[in-house]
Structures are given as structure tokens and as C-alpha cells.
Amino acid sequence: MTGLQLEGEMAQGSARRIVWSPLATASSAERSRGGIAAAAVPRPTAIKSRALPGRPGRRSSPAVIAARAKAHIDQHYQVHVSLATLADELGISREHLCRSFRGHFRVTVTDYIRARRIEQALALIDSPEVQLKEVGFAVGYTSYNEFFRAFKRVVKMTPTSFVNNLRVRMRSGT
């Protein structure tokens, strides 16, 4: 045995890490030479990389990380998506996720999540029978106040004003 050992069962795509162990086994050549005992020499016993799931041992480029983050957000924007959970899902640090996403798309992760949710809210608001509170919950906000603030920040008007303007335009036919 060479001293390089993997910790436990390693599934494909799981992260590994380097762990130094002074208790690595010596080869027969090392034992026959004498001198320093092989057990006293630190050796790596496992390897860990912060690779993305499905790509063991490889680091992904910022463009790939940004694209995977965007795809994850597009699929899960209705539920709570935090930077920490998104970074954990991708197997990278929050800082690296933010840097990669902003570098590729020129917008922060949180701004993209907000814009994606409001984009879907605008599509839901078109139907007159839907209440604004329900729209906010449907696109992933936990309270109407949170939805109100995000809507106003993106659209530059309150949800109620937007709906009123929409109804006026529909009546006038423009």
C-alpha cells in the first residue's frame, strides 16, 4: 500500500480532501532500508477537490459555474434560494459563486433571483382574478411586504399601481 487512501466509500462526483496521516503504511523497500520509520513520514490519505457534482477531480470555469447557478435558480425560484444553499449545491464557496456569477452575467445572484421572480409575477398579474398576495407567494416570497419591496425595486412602481394601470389600459384598449 502506498499510503494514499481514500476516506470511506467515495461516490462518483463526491468531494474529497487531503488528510495527512503519520500512520501511513510503509512499502517493503522502505522497511528494508531502515532509517526513518515510514510511519513517521506524513503522507496524504485522502484527496478532496471542490469539484462540481458529476465532475470529479475537475474545477469548472466561472462560465460553467454561472450557467449551472442560473439553471438552478430558474428551476427553483419559487422556493427559498439562498447563496449558501446554492453554493453548497454546486460544491463551491459563496464568494466564488458570487464572483463567477457577476463576472459572467454582470448582475449579482440576488438581483437575478429578484428579477426572475418579478418577471414571473408580471406574467401572473395579467389575469384579473388573481390577488397580489397570492402572486407574491406563488413566485417564492414569504410575505407580501417582501414581495411589495422587491416589485417596487424592479418595476419602479407598487404592485397595486401596476395592476391599476394595467386595468386602465385594458379598458381603453391600448
C-alpha positions, 0 to 999 in steps of 0.5 A, spaced: 500 500 500 502 506 498 499 510 503 494 514 499 487 512 501 481 514 500 476 516 506 470 511 506 466 509 500 467 515 495 461 516 490 462 518 483 462 526 483 463 526 491 468 531 494 474 529 497 480 532 501 487 531 503 488 528 510 495 527 512 496 521 516 503 519 520 500 512 520 501 511 513 503 504 511 510 503 509 512 499 502 517 493 503 523 497 500 522 502 505 522 497 511 528 494 508 532 500 508 531 502 515 532 509 517 526 513 518 520 509 520 515 510 514 510 511 519 513 517 521 513 520 514 506 524 513 503 522 507 496 524 504 490 519 505 485 522 502 484 527 496 478 532 496 477 537 490 471 542 490 469 539 484 462 540 481 457 534 482 458 529 476 465 532 475 470 529 479 477 531 480 475 537 475 474 545 477 469 548 472 470 555 469 466 561 472 462 560 465 460 553 467 459 555 474 454 561 472 450 557 467 449 551 472 447 557 478 442 560 473 439 553 471 438 552 478 435 558 480 430 558 474 428 551 476 427 553 483 425 560 484 419 559 487 422 556 493 427 559 498 434 560 494 439 562 498 447 563 496 449 558 501 444 553 499 446 554 492 453 554 493 453 548 497 449 545 491 454 546 486 460 544 491 463 551 491 464 557 496 459 563 496 464 568 494 466 564 488 459 563 486 458 570 487 464 572 483 463 567 477 456 569 477 457 577 476 463 576 472 459 572 467 452 575 467 454 582 470 448 582 475 449 579 482 445 572 484 440 576 488 438 581 483 437 575 478 433 571 483 429 578 484 428 579 477 426 572 475 421 572 480 418 579 478 418 577 471 414 571 473 409 575 477 408 580 471 406 574 467 401 572 473 398 579 474 395 579 467 389 575 469 384 579 473 382 574 478 388 573 481 390 577 488 397 580 489 398 576 495 397 570 492 402 572 486 407 574 491 407 567 494 406 563 488 413 566 485 417 564 492 416 570 497 414 569 504 410 575 505 407 580 501 411 586 504 417 582 501 414 581 495 411 589 495 419 591 496 422 587 491 416 589 485 417 596 487 425 595 486 424 592 479 418 595 476 419 602 479 412 602 481 407 598 487 404 592 485 397 595 486 399 601 481 401 596 476 395 592 476 391 599 476 394 601 470 394 595 467 386 595 468 386 602 465 389 600 459 385 594 458 379 598 458 381 603 453 384 598 449 391 600 448 
